[in-house]
Amino acid sequence: MKATGIVRKIDDLGRVVIPKEIRKNLKIREGDPLEIYIEKTGEIILRKYAPMGDLLEVIEQYAESLSDTSDFVVCITDAETVIAVAGTRRSDYLEKDISEHVITVMQDRAIWSNKDERVMPLVMNENPSKYHAQIIVPIISDADAIGSVILFSTDYKKNITNVEYKLAQTAAKFLSKQME
């Protein structure tokens, strides 16, 4: 465990403030759920809750199946990072932070594709010009956007059709049901 040198007191309601520097460093935003663990030594551990973490094996298999079926690259994200990749080199996307655009799509809780708009970056600090077709479908569980299903292609002969739209939507709904 790494000491920060920061000390906080518990208020009369049992609350403690997590310093802004730590929240920023760990990307903890207002309203984010935290899991509380108690170690045998008496330590209290707060960990950012990752609801999709328990299903990682299923999510990876689903991404592979979806990519094989659609012949598109598939990325499945949690609220911050790409957690599963199929159809391309995993190292290009896996565990990379998702772009502000993907976060906005998730917060809007609406399906987005570049059908009528320009392509967008999917992960932070990337040039989106390599993409041709993209669709992003938020995964909604208990009214919270907990991740997204992304299908994309860099092949200029492939476009998002109703089939890819329905596949991505079905994947997001399936993963959402697994979280309930």
Residue, then its C-alpha position, 0 to 999 in steps of 0.5 A: m500500500k502506498a502512503t499519501g501523507i494525507v489525513r482526514k477525520i470522519d465527520d459526525l455522520g461517519r463520512v470521510v472526504i477522499p481528497k481531490e488529487i486522489r479522486k482525479n488520479l483514480k478517475i473517481r467522479e461524483g456518483d461513482p460507486l465504491e466497494i468497501y473491503i475489510e482486511k483481516t488486519g483491520e484495514i479498510i479498502l475502498r475500490k472503484y466498483a467495476p460491475m462488469g469485472d465479474l463477467l470478463e470471461v463471458i464478455e471476452q467470449y461474446a466479443e469473439s463470437l460477435s466479431d466472427t459473426s459480423d466480420f467487424v472489430v469488436c470492443i467492449t468497454d466498462a465506464e472507463t476502459v476497453i475490457a475486451v477486444a476481438g477481430t484485431r490486435r488486442s494491444d491496440y485497444l485492450e485496457k486503453d482509456i475510452s475517448e470523451h466521445v464514447i463517454t458522451v454516447m454512454q451518458d446520453r444512453a443513445i446508440w451512435s453510429n457514423k452513418d450521418e456523422r464523421v468518424m470519432p476516436l474510440v480511445m484516448n489520444e488516437n487519430p480517428s482517420k483510420y476508421h470507416a464504419q463505427i457504431i457505439v451502443p451503451i450497456i445500461s444496467d439499473a438505469d446506469a451506463i456501465g459500458s458500451v459495445i463498439l463495432f468498427s471497421t477500417d475497410y472502406k468497403k464495409n458500412i454499418t447496416n441494420v444487421e450490425y446495428k441489431l447485433a450491437q444492440t443485442a450484445a448490449k442488451f445481453l450484457s445488461k441482463q447479465m449484470e442484473 
